[in-house]
Amino acid sequence: MNTVNIFADSRVKIGRIEPALFGAFVEHLGRCVYTGIYEPGHPAADEDGFRTDVLRLVKGLNIPLVRYPGGNFVSGYNWLDGIGPKADRPTRLDLAWKTTESNQFGLDEFVKWCAKAQTSPMMAVNLGTGTPQDAASLVEYCNHPGGSYYSDLRKANGAADPYGIKTWCLGNEMDGPWQICGMSAQDYADKALAAAKMMRYVDPSIKLVACGSSGMEMPSFPEWDRAVLDTLYEEVDYISMHRYYWQEGGSDADFFASYRDMNEFIQMIKAASDYIRAKHRSKKVMPISFDEWNVWYQNQQGRADWSTEPHILEDNYSLKDALVFAGMMNTLINNCDRVKIACLAQLVNVIAPIFTEKSGGSFKQSTYYPFQFMANHAKGNAVSHIIVCEAMDAKQGAVNSVSSSISFDEGSGELAVFLVNYNDAAAALTMELRGFGDLKPLESAEMSGKLDARNSFEAPDAVAPYACGAPVVKGQNVSAELAPLSYTMFRFGGKK
């Protein structure tokens, strides 16, 4: 049997885990909105056309904010098309995904849906075909109390009180050649700077996210980030990152090691940001908004051919995918000193933890559960720790065969340990957990089984967590067994 040894001390903290680390993303893409969160006429639809079965599942994820409306979609989107009487809204071609957009769901519906889902909006502005004036007008519509054209238009559309949206993305992936009106780093920085100034003239309290590189493979990386931050460093509050993983050839170990690759990307963005901080002699440390991440089989995405509600990007996740996904979540927690926002892309149907059938039911994908466990139980501070375990040989090099993160909430005294065993053999786990008080096991949950098992309408619980044996606690020493190819969460009550 393999061995895994972990040492942690409550006094050695990585940083505070912000609730926004467990955000999500809704884009007008495929069936994320239509027949996903919004389907008037569905048996479970409420008076606003929102699917209540989906609302229930979303609430279970404890999501604090949702990024909207894109994504690639936003770079060609006129937000004015999605407000006002629905009968008067235009039908448009969405050039980003080659679909037809009815605009029956727009900004006002999204804000109302967020309230029902017990979450908050994170808005993206169009810096592709849109202008800085368009962005400022959108902030006015959303956040100005009244007495101006756009704030009074909001009132006329039924929202007397301002929406008070605090976090705004300055475009999306503007370095991408696939992006509508993508541009050079300096052109983007100049346009984003103008938009940032105008948006803050309307509401000085808002927080702004600048577009970072779309990926490490981009020819412009990391020069894009350097150039953008050189112009925007003191004008924005976050730099964005996007990263997706999928298995396309290669070994399982290469796929499992995605969590290491994700960590390296974060370190590179930190380095680029810190260089500009030093250059500008700034006192500000730039936080990261990792506002798109997931397992996404991009080689299978397809295009929609101008249809509405197309079945595209509908990955059906396996247990293997969930194990990779959980490792990525561990990486986010272990970098919470800099990663302050993260948005799982996406929320429903499109590469999502929730899947629906038009006029029918819904089920939880395998990735739903690691997200649910961490979003609900990774509280307080992430704890730095040492882990010694067997390595796996991957294209990323020698990578730990166990991914781990630890959180400790001093207020409640709750300690949570999240572990992914990528080895096909069981492992004897020992942990020395110093300074956490008198540890008492509260919950032990595990996911394991056949790597290719997947949930479906016919078998919605083929991949699901189950209670496993409680760890043995002797003072500050804890021992347990990790199942082969498994995800495990241990929760303990400790000092208060």
Number of C-alpha atoms within 10 A of each C-alpha: 8 15 14 21 15 17 15 19 15 21 11 13 18 19 20 20 27 19 19 19 26 27 28 29 25 26 22 25 29 24 25 29 23 23 23 24 27 25 21 17 13 17 13 17 19 15 9 12 18 27 25 19 17 25 18 12 19 22 15 17 21 21 24 22 25 28 26 24 26 22 24 25 22 27 27 20 26 15 19 15 20 22 19 18 9 14 8 12 17 14 13 15 17 20 17 18 20 17 21 18 23 19 20 19 21 21 21 18 16 21 20 16 21 17 11 15 23 14 19 25 28 24 24 22 27 27 27 23 14 18 16 21 13 20 25 22 21 22 28 24 22 24 21 21 17 17 10 12 11 18 24 18 19 25 16 11 13 11 16 14 14 17 19 16 18 18 20 25 27 28 26 30 25 28 24 18 11 11 20 22 15 20 17 14 23 15 14 24 24 14 17 28 21 16 21 26 16 19 24 16 13 17 19 12 13 18 18 22 24 31 27 29 29 21 18 18 9 14 11 17 18 19 15 24 24 23 20 26 28 18 18 18 23 14 17 23 20 27 28 25 24 23 20 17 21 17 18 11 8 10 12 14 18 21 22 32 26 25 21 19 20 21 16 15 16 20 14 14 23 18 14 18 24 18 15 21 19 12 10 13 9 13 9 13 16 22 20 26 25 23 28 22 22 23 23 24 18 15 10 11 15 11 16 17 11 16 15 17 21 20 17 19 23 20 19 20 25 19 26 24 25 28 28 26 27 27 29 26 28 25 23 25 30 25 20 22 18 22 28 23 24 29 26 25 27 26 25 30 28 27 26 28 28 23 26 22 13 13 15 11 14 21 21 22 28 31 27 22 22 27 22 20 20 24 21 15 20 27 23 20 24 27 24 19 19 12 17 13 17 16 14 20 15 18 15 15 12 13 21 21 22 25 26 25 24 26 28 27 23 16 10 13 17 24 31 25 20 25 21 29 25 26 21 12 13 17 22 14 17 19 18 19 19 14 15 22 16 15 22 19 18 15 16 19 18 22 24 23 15 13 15 11 18 21 20 19 14 8 11 15 16 17 26 21 19 12 12 17 13 17 21 14 18 12 13 14 16 17 17 17 20 25 22 18 23 25 28 26 24 21 24 21 20 20 17 12
